[in-house]
Amino acid sequence: QVQLVESGGDLVQAGGSLRLSCAASGSDFSINVMGWYRQAPGKQRELVAYITSSGNTYYAGSMKGRFTISRDNAKNTVYLQMNSLKPEDTAVYYCYATSTAWVNYWGQGTQVTVSS
């Protein structure tokens, strides 16, 4: 089993920045991909970004250039630096991890609210 604990969500003004963190813990696991989804009220959950164990990254179109995902493999922690935040970035952000056995794990979510 893998547990994911997110932190860093907050209320911020438009144009501001936040850094989300997600730490994975458990026993007998090896993580391949770590990343973030988000879900705004009344909308479907959407992929934000992910990073592989080798450092390859992917960003959804609207996040490119504003968000940066990074990872500390030694700490099994993934970060999401979010800059130039917009009110439409308001959502619950969920961390996920895919193990080398291709099992997906999810965090509990952290609220990001961007005020205009």
Secondary structure, 3 states (H helix, E strand, C coil): CEEEEEECCCEEECCCCEEEEEEEEECCCCEEEEEEEEECCCCCCEEEEEEECCCCEEECHHHCCCEEEEEEHHHCEEEEEECCCCHHHCEEEEEEEEECCCCEEECCCEEEEEEC
